[in-house]
Amino acid sequence: MNIGIIGSGKMGGGLAKFWAKNGHNLMLSYSRDIEKLKSQAQSIAPGVRVGTPAEAVEFADVVLLSVPWAAVPDALQAAGSLEGKILFSCVNALTPDMSGMAVGTTTSGAEEIAKLASGAMVVEALPIFAEVLYSPSRKFGEQDATVFYCGDDAQAKQTVAELLREIEVEPIDAGSFTPCFHALVDTIVALFSH
């Protein structure tokens, strides 16, 4: 599979290492420092390409969006048309200082990304903390890490679930965007009310 990665920081770079190991073709994009991006590509695996976000989209069967929330509009504008593409977002809609959520409780980051990426089949999953991607195991004791994903297209969700399995986690379908988002809010509220 061809995977274009828009944003190759800790999350994008960490996921790229797993996917390269599993034989996928990769193109990294969206960096202020192209030489650093080229060096990162070489460190992941031979043949990992570097390009612009628009080139990554054209190259890809699946596009990973892995940028800070504040960079989403710029990154998607640079990507151009995502019509018919699977857009796997692992963007966390946090404020820049990480003090809270950047979107309210009536929408989700995934829903806002879907509005900006017209025509894309958006699937949201927060794979795990980047530190876990770089650790020797994704297990917590004997337990596999669990990753929830949500989206409105069944085939796109299945593709993303397979990519999640390749990072050695157990993917769990949390439904479509709105129910998934509201279930997550309910879970967080319940955790912090005890």
C-alpha positions, 0 to 999 in steps of 0.5 A: 500500500502507498501511504502519504504522511502529512506531518512526520514528527514523533507520531508520523515518524513512529508510525512510518517505521512500523509501516515500512517494516511491513512493506508499505511504500511511504512518502513523508511531507510537511516540514519546515526543514526539507533536509531534516525530512530527507534525513528522517526518510533515510533513517526509516527505510531505504526507498522512503520518499519525500515530497510536498503534501500535494505529492503525498496525497497523489502518491497515496492510497491512504493519507496519514494526517499527523500534525498539531491541531493548529496546523491542520488548516494549513496542512490540508490546504497544502494537500489539495484535493483529498477526493476519494482518499482515505484520510487517517487522522491521528490529530489530537484537538488540543490547544497549543499549550495542551491546557484543554480541547481546542474544539467544544463539546458539540463537535470533534476534531475529526468532524472539523477535519472532515469539513476541511477535507471535502470528499475524503473518507476520514477515519480518526484514531489516536494510536497511542502516545508517541513514547509507546511507539518507540518503546520495545513493546506496545503491551502494558504488562501482558495486555495489548494496547487498545486503540479506538477508531471512528469514521463514517466509511466502513471500508476506510475504517477496515483499512485503518484497522489493518494499519493499526494492527501493524503497530501491534495494538488491538483496534476497536471500532467506536462507530461514527464520528458523532457517537464516537465523540460523545461516548469519549466525552462521557467516558472522560467525564466518568473517569474524572468524576470518581 
